[in-house]
Amino acid sequence: MREKITEILQQTSLSLGQSEIKAVRRKISKRTGCRVYNDYNIGISGAIGEADEEELYAKAEKNLSYKINYPVEATKNKKVSINLDECKLSDNDLFEAVEKILRKTAERHSNFTVNHKANLNTVELSIENEGQTKLFHRDKFAELGLLLKKRGSSDILDTAFSYVGRNINSDKIIESVSELITAFDREEQLPGEALPIILHDKELTKIFQKDLNGKLFGNKASLFQEQLGMNVFNEKFSLKIATDPRESFMPIFDSEGTIPEEGLTWLIRDGKIIRPYADKRTAKMYDYENTGCAGGSYDSVPTLTAPHLEIIPGKQSLKSLLNGKNGILIMIAGGGDFTPDGIYASPVQLAYLTDGERLLGRLPHFTVKGSIYDIFGKDFIGLSSDKHFTVGNERLFVTNMEIKAL
């Protein structure tokens, strides 16, 4: 069985510094990987740029001599083609929008500079093999990473705005950046009462990426080892593998060509741990279900890789989840992590006070701490139904945690 993987990236990148566009770079890269499967072994070869497929297949077949064990079959009889063509942005549109954002921000906030980058990406990924599988994914989207630094500050950044999307509303971005800077300049004190903690959900789901790993489960090394099939978390908390390419900006198939059925994407449902995630080899080795989580580069053996995870949002807005209170929105919390027994602790370098609709001011540095079983259990309040553009156009996770001033 022969199989070809093709990755194509077309990118225009703007380098930003001191509120100016410093450089424009354009690139088109193509990577091709060829796999040959035989007697549960795999041979692989790859090339960057235009390549002779037959030469690559010949190298891959020769590499079978290394006896790289791959005791599963290639995906057969799958045909999917997804072309997300909603993005109509041109390179000139990107340049003009970013130039306007930089200019207007400088006019409003001369004491801040905008740095970092803006990209316009067109990505293509395809997998084809002799088993009548033909999978194709194409998407085009913009990425903005704006690091906002106060003049005279010794830090790399003081606050930041990020965005990934298929259009650019420059006026909306200008207003969001202005809100971030205005609130940053308005210093608040840490509240004397306990307030809900608000975070990007991705900050905390990394423990599930680690401990719901099928290999970790199979080797009896997961934090949740004895809790599979048990109600461990709040019944309002559910977690699944993100499979909608419009939301995840990723293909619906993994590097083995697996497209998981909807039911298999649920890892935690209504507080119950349903399953670990797995690829073909992990599923076969430990008798788990294949959830389509193989990753790896175009010229490597597919291997189990942490998937993009999403918490299922509730029906309440952030304002409603706060229930009349203000909340503490954590924006930058570098240096924190989970302990082996599930305790999360981190210093918080940047946090805002919010009423669920607007940023009210910047809070001083503090530390935050909580057990995963409480954060997603008794202290879990919910994931907002609404997205918040100022903090990356994301839904926001609300819970209660212990905080301590530094």
Secondary structure, 3 states (H helix, E strand, C coil): CEEEEEEEEEEEEEEEECCEEEEEEEEEEEEEEEEEEECCEEEEEEEECCCCHHHHHHHHHHHHHHCCECCCCCCCCCEEEEEECCCCCCHHHHHHHHHHHHHHHHHHCCCEEEEEEEEEEEEEEEEEECCCCEEEEEEEEEEEEEEEEECCCCCCCCEEEEEEECCCCHHHHHHHHHHHHHHHCCECCCCCCCCCEEEEHHHHHHHHHHHCEHHHHHCCCCCCHHHCCCECCCCCCCEEECCCHHHHCCCCCCCCCCCCCHHHHEEEECCEECCCECCHHHHHHHCCCCCCCEECCCCCCCEECCCCEEECCCCCCHHHHHCCCCEEEEEECCCCEECCCCEEEEEECEEEEECCCCEEEEECCEEEEEEHHHHHHHCEEEEEEEEEHHHCCEEEEEECCEEEEC
